[in-house]
Amino acid sequence: MASGVTNQAYGDAAERLRAATATSTGAQLATVADEILSVAGLLRGQPRLRRALTDPSRPGEDRAGLLRSLLSGKAAEVTVDVLAVLVSGRFSRPGDLLDATERLGVDTLLASAQKDGKLADIEDEIFRFSQIVAGTPELAATLSDIGAPVAPRAKLVGDLLDGKAQPITVRLVQVALEGFGGRGFEASLNRLVELTAAQRDREVAYVTVAKPLGDAEETALAAKLSAIYGREVSLKVDVDPAIIGGVSVRVGSDLYDGTILRRLNAAKQAFAK
């Protein structure tokens, strides 16, 4: 959703959704989110429909009318109204509508989790699952295989997380399988961690260390990063003995690599010249 016209369309739809669901329960929001994500799945599988709903030669009200005719009786009124606002906006390309619809569904799931006080748990569950995937090459290859049908991969995720994660966590991981925002599976998981943290008004810091940090060390590092970025920071710590010592920290596009492994590699390169 890089373009200004897309951002405007998404912002208008998100505002309509917030107003329409201000008094909704977490369960009600989860239902709306599931409906929005189902529409995203429809858009993903039907390029002609995406083109029709973003055709700049058609007035916005006509595109909204087409969407209403497709969803009438199949989704809640609030879902239809919000998506009608979305498609009446302008999009630079048809794929932007899919990205905006997916994002709207994800944000609604996160709003549901916030209502129920489960955001922190979901953030940690997605991150822990991403670590398991990254550390298991065969599982990563299976779940990342875009040539394989989504349904069996989604079932595998459901089986792996059954009884171990919140239902919204499972649903978000399944969204990642579809390639959230056009990303690969593991990148989608990382983005979902960041969006979950943002819903809690936090930055995410990915920290790699050679051995586990103590509680005092984690607290001190989080406080230092919070002072730098001007908001609370959620640490996501990965232990990797291969770095030998030191610490690597990534926040957004900022990377601080103070690991011994980096220093050794730099020294090797210097001697090789």
Secondary structure, DSSP 4 states (H G I P E B T S, - for coil): --SHHHHHHHHHHHHHHHHHTTT--HHHHHHHHHHHHHHHHHHHH-HHHHHHHT-TTS-HHHHHHHHHHHHTTTS-HHHHHHHHHHHTS--SSHHHHHHHHHHHHHHHHHHHHHHTT-HHHHHHHHHHHHHHHHT-HHHHHHHH-TTS-HHHHHHHHHHHHTTTS-HHHHHHHHHHHT-GGG--HHHHHHHHHHHHHHHTTEEEEEEEESSPPPHHHHHHHHHHHHHHHTSEEEEEEEE-GGG-SSEEEEETTEEEE--HHHHHHHHHHHHH-
